[in-house]
């Protein structure tokens, strides 16, 4: 029998890992209904929004963009000082999806911005764009009962404005990214939901160092699953 080299096995394992972590993903648009969408064409935010530790003059809106001022602080560990977090949708259902289209050019070293599913300061999951070693990356962090853990880092993301997507399927969150105008999504990773209702979906930005610049958000969307057609419902036989 022909022997398989250890080098070949190791290379195959690496290739498998990469194909799983960075695979193209089918996000089925027929599954979802738009519950809330904002492309920021109005001169002000509507009543759907809710600020946590909002700051004076902390945002600008209009002409197709929302600009949120990055504030120095963090939620990780015992600090709980991150401010200017903007929630746009209650997230109490067991299935939902949220996307945001953001421009990472406004994110400097030591800063981050993206989506968050938030229970409180010690229970949340965030998927954010940040800069590491001179390049933009996606980082997923889950904090549960005050202990934060970095779940996934995607070291290669598209250039220019990108869409970040978070889908909730009961107790698990799935995260995707794609370049603006591109149809296909790339799956970044998964994490378990942290916290108990009421949960909120929102826009998160913070800075371990430096602050005062603005992150540009071009769109946010909250989606809910379409009701199943009767033909799609599986019924298990029951013995009486």
C-alpha positions, 0 to 999 in steps of 0.5 A: 500500500502506498504511504501518505506523507505527513507533509501531505496530510498537514497540507490537506488539513490546512486547506480544509480549514481555510475552505471551511472558514472562508467559504462562499455562502448561500444567503437565501434572499427568498427566506427573509422579509425586510422588517426595517431598512434605512439608507439615511436619506432623511435629515435625522434619525427616526424613533426606531433608534436607541442610543447607549451612552450617546455623546453630544454631537456624536453623529451626522446623518443625511445624503445617504450616510450615517456618520458615528463619532468613535469614542474611546472605550471598550465593553470587554472585561470590566471596563464597560466604557464604550459609548455612542452605541446605536441600537436599531432593532429589538432582537427577541425572536429566535430567527432574524438577520441584520446587515450593515454597509460600512466604509472601513476607511474611517477606522484607524488603528486601535478602533473598530466598528460593525454589528453587535447583538447586545443583552447588556455590557457583560453579555453580547456578541460583536462582529467588527472591522478593525485594523491589525498589522496595517490591514483591515480584518473582521473580528468576532468577540463574544462576552458572556457573564463578563468574560470576553473571548475572541471567536474568529478573525478573518484576515482578508476582507474586500476593499472599499465599503463592505456589508457585514451580516449577522443571522440568528438561528435560535441559539447560534449566530452566523456571520458573513461579509461581502463587498459593496455591490457583490452578490455572493457572501463569504462566511466569516464564522459563528458564535453562540448568542450571549445574554437573555431577552431583551436583546438589541441589534445595533451599530457598535464602534469603539476605540482602545486608543484615539477617538473623535473621527467618524465611521461612515454607515451607508445602510442598515437592514433588519430582516425577519423570516418569511412564514412557512408555506403549508407545503413546507411544514414537516409533520411527524406522524403520531401514534395514538 
